[in-house]
Amino acid sequence: MISRWTVVVARDDLTKTEVLHDELPALTDGEALLRVDRVGLTANNVTYGVIADVIGYWRFFPTTAEGRGVIPVWGFADVVESTVDGLPAGTRVYGYLPMASHLVVRPKLTSSGFVDVSEHRADLPAVYNSYLVTTSDPAYDPRLEDLQVLYRPLFLTSFLLADRLADNGFYGARTVVISSASSKTAFGTAQCLHNQGVRLVGLTSPRNVEFTKSLGLYDSVLPYDAAVDVEPAVYLDFSGSADLRATLHDRLGSELVKDISIGLTHQAASADPRSEFFFAPEQLRKRTADWGSDGLAQRFGEAWRGFTARAGDWVGVVGHSGPDELIEVWQAVLQGKTNPNTADVITF
Ligand SMILES: NC(=O)c1ccc[n+]([C@@H]2O[C@H](COP(=O)([O-])OP(=O)(O)OC[C@H]3O[C@@H](n4cnc5c(N)ncnc54)[C@H](OP(=O)(O)O)[C@@H]3O)[C@@H](O)[C@H]2O)c1
């Protein structure tokens, strides 16, 4: 029997956390056991919790604890036991993981790793069910594991979002206004849009203006209450703030040619018919058809390498370990107490 710990949160109050302990039963045929090793934690994981009921995020890693849920994180894990030919113990994988020491998966092998075909995950978005074996991943670099767990799930969205704008001629806009400009997904997008002939305006909290300017990615950085110049603009919303959206629409009027929602760092879902939700898998599908999988991988790889070459200078990594420190980081990220010039990686 293997002992497992799991950090759960109350589904209706993400500040309430608890560490549960249980014993894992022996694997059944077709299963493998992963030992979670290293994960990143950012506002994106908080968003998983905020919209978990809508998107089904609680269903990836079910818990029997009444009213509780497990927040998903991205990271590395090692196969420690396996009944699956071709996936021996010792294999290191990257993918979607629970806030827990272990995860039992039912792998169906692919050319790059495996898909977890466990029944409870069958109707959940496929992108979260795929695990990459590090030795089959051309982008893997053991020296960059921290950057990978923090940025890779975010930067794919940044890359596809920037590509979507370029693909559509920026909808005729000359300016791209980006909220929560200090967030990693936002500044990854700014990095992809840099030098593409549009002016990038970053909006952020007053306390994060200096950091956001220091990135050197935005043409101008303004606090949330400053007035944005009126000219044809696209709005990329990472904050989810209904007030900010209303202010921008009032000020820019018809000059606001496109309003795209990507995130909700302010933790309140504010659906608005004036804004369309960015669904990354749609642009992924389009570009796979346009460029082929290899062409897409090559373009993404180039952008990713350009990004990771600089990301270490922008944001320092702070390491933590174990469930108690994981909970401390969760509370800090949830309450917006983290500083954008540091990012948190937790080893389990
Ligand atoms: N749709 C998609 O496919 C997709 C993919 C990736 C990420 N996202 C979303 O993009 C957003 C950014 O994620 P990230 O992981 O890049 O974030 P991050 O780097 O952890 O962002 C930190 C920033 O978010 C704002 N923030 C964080 N906590 C806050 C709080 N409690 N109250 C108010 N503001 C807070 C602050 O920015 P400011 O001061 O600049 O506002 C802070 O500097 C998330 O909502 C995430 O879910 C969406």
PDBQT file of the ligand as one rigid body, heavy atoms in Angstrom, charges set to zero:
ROOT
HETATM    1  N1  LIG A 401      -8.329  30.958 -21.722  1.00  0.00    +0.000 N 
HETATM    2  C1  LIG A 401      -7.165  30.350 -21.634  1.00  0.00    +0.000 C 
HETATM    3  O1  LIG A 401      -6.895  29.446 -22.413  1.00  0.00    +0.000 OA
HETATM    4  C2  LIG A 401      -6.157  30.774 -20.607  1.00  0.00    +0.000 A 
HETATM    5  C3  LIG A 401      -4.885  30.203 -20.608  1.00  0.00    +0.000 A 
HETATM    6  C4  LIG A 401      -3.933  30.667 -19.691  1.00  0.00    +0.000 A 
HETATM    7  C5  LIG A 401      -4.273  31.658 -18.773  1.00  0.00    +0.000 A 
HETATM    8  N2  LIG A 401      -5.550  32.161 -18.790  1.00  0.00    +0.000 N 
HETATM    9  C6  LIG A 401      -5.935  33.156 -17.792  1.00  0.00    +0.000 C 
HETATM   10  O2  LIG A 401      -5.080  34.289 -17.779  1.00  0.00    +0.000 OA
HETATM   11  C7  LIG A 401      -5.086  34.858 -16.472  1.00  0.00    +0.000 C 
HETATM   12  C8  LIG A 401      -3.646  35.086 -16.026  1.00  0.00    +0.000 C 
HETATM   13  O3  LIG A 401      -3.083  33.849 -15.603  1.00  0.00    +0.000 OA
HETATM   14  P1  LIG A 401      -1.528  33.734 -15.203  1.00  0.00    +0.000 P 
HETATM   15  O4  LIG A 401      -1.346  32.366 -14.664  1.00  0.00    +0.000 OA
HETATM   16  O5  LIG A 401      -0.708  34.223 -16.348  1.00  0.00    +0.000 OA
HETATM   17  O6  LIG A 401      -1.462  34.773 -13.999  1.00  0.00    +0.000 OA
HETATM   18  P2  LIG A 401      -0.269  35.296 -13.065  1.00  0.00    +0.000 P 
HETATM   19  O7  LIG A 401       0.984  35.447 -13.811  1.00  0.00    +0.000 OA
HETATM   20  O8  LIG A 401      -0.246  34.521 -11.813  1.00  0.00    +0.000 OA
HETATM   21  O9  LIG A 401      -0.919  36.723 -12.804  1.00  0.00    +0.000 OA
HETATM   22  C9  LIG A 401      -0.647  37.505 -11.706  1.00  0.00    +0.000 C 
HETATM   23  C10 LIG A 401      -1.350  38.855 -11.920  1.00  0.00    +0.000 C 
HETATM   24  O10 LIG A 401      -2.772  38.694 -11.921  1.00  0.00    +0.000 OA
HETATM   25  C11 LIG A 401      -3.388  39.762 -11.194  1.00  0.00    +0.000 C 
HETATM   26  N3  LIG A 401      -3.941  39.163  -9.981  1.00  0.00    +0.000 N 
HETATM   27  C12 LIG A 401      -3.566  37.994  -9.424  1.00  0.00    +0.000 A 
HETATM   28  N4  LIG A 401      -4.304  37.700  -8.325  1.00  0.00    +0.000 NA
HETATM   29  C13 LIG A 401      -5.184  38.692  -8.205  1.00  0.00    +0.000 A 
HETATM   30  C14 LIG A 401      -6.220  38.937  -7.279  1.00  0.00    +0.000 A 
HETATM   31  N5  LIG A 401      -6.495  38.121  -6.260  1.00  0.00    +0.000 N 
HETATM   32  N6  LIG A 401      -6.933  40.077  -7.444  1.00  0.00    +0.000 NA
HETATM   33  C15 LIG A 401      -6.674  40.899  -8.465  1.00  0.00    +0.000 A 
HETATM   34  N7  LIG A 401      -5.694  40.690  -9.403  1.00  0.00    +0.000 NA
HETATM   35  C16 LIG A 401      -4.963  39.602  -9.253  1.00  0.00    +0.000 A 
HETATM   36  C17 LIG A 401      -2.270  40.766 -10.947  1.00  0.00    +0.000 C 
HETATM   37  O11 LIG A 401      -2.126  41.477 -12.169  1.00  0.00    +0.000 OA
HETATM   38  P3  LIG A 401      -2.568  43.003 -12.475  1.00  0.00    +0.000 P 
HETATM   39  O12 LIG A 401      -2.169  43.799 -11.298  1.00  0.00    +0.000 OA
HETATM   40  O13 LIG A 401      -1.747  43.309 -13.696  1.00  0.00    +0.000 OA
HETATM   41  O14 LIG A 401      -4.038  42.966 -12.739  1.00  0.00    +0.000 OA
HETATM   42  C18 LIG A 401      -1.073  39.827 -10.799  1.00  0.00    +0.000 C 
HETATM   43  O15 LIG A 401       0.170  40.481 -11.015  1.00  0.00    +0.000 OA
HETATM   44  C19 LIG A 401      -5.834  33.861 -15.554  1.00  0.00    +0.000 C 
HETATM   45  O16 LIG A 401      -7.159  34.299 -15.316  1.00  0.00    +0.000 OA
HETATM   46  C20 LIG A 401      -5.826  32.596 -16.397  1.00  0.00    +0.000 C 
HETATM   47  O17 LIG A 401      -6.864  31.710 -16.095  1.00  0.00    +0.000 OA
HETATM   48  C21 LIG A 401      -6.478  31.745 -19.682  1.00  0.00    +0.000 A 
ENDROOT
TORSDOF 0
